[in-house]
Amino acid sequence: MYQNFGIKKEIIELAEEVENKIQDQFKQIDKIAEYNSLKVLRSFSRK
């Protein structure tokens, strides 16, 4: 699909490789975002 938009296969493969390498960082960011969302929800329920 990306190649239809002029994006080379090598670029797609590089992006996939990098995404795999930083997967742990994405998981950590998701955990932080979830925790912060829960804090906001808790603050609304206290009113």
C-alpha positions in Angstrom: 0.0 0.0 0.0 2.7 2.5 1.0 4.6 1.9 -2.3 1.5 3.2 -4.1 2.3 6.5 -2.5 5.9 6.5 -3.5 7.4 5.2 -0.2 10.2 2.8 -0.8 10.2 -0.7 0.6 13.4 0.0 2.4 11.9 2.9 4.3 8.9 0.8 5.4 11.2 -2.0 6.6 13.4 0.5 8.5 10.3 2.0 10.2 9.1 -1.5 11.2 12.6 -2.3 12.6 12.7 0.9 14.6 9.1 0.4 15.9 10.1 -3.1 17.1 13.2 -1.7 18.9 11.3 0.9 20.8 8.3 -1.2 21.6 9.2 -1.2 25.3 9.2 2.6 25.4 5.7 2.6 23.8 4.5 0.2 26.5 5.9 2.4 29.2 4.2 5.5 27.7 0.9 3.7 27.5 1.2 2.7 31.2 1.9 6.3 32.2 -1.1 7.6 30.1 -3.4 5.0 31.6 -2.3 5.9 35.2 -2.8 9.6 34.5 -6.3 8.9 33.0 -7.2 7.0 36.1 -6.0 9.9 38.3 -8.3 12.3 36.4 -11.3 9.9 36.7 -10.7 9.5 40.4 -10.6 13.3 40.8 -14.0 13.6 39.1 -15.5 10.8 41.3 -14.5 12.6 44.5 -16.9 15.5 43.9 
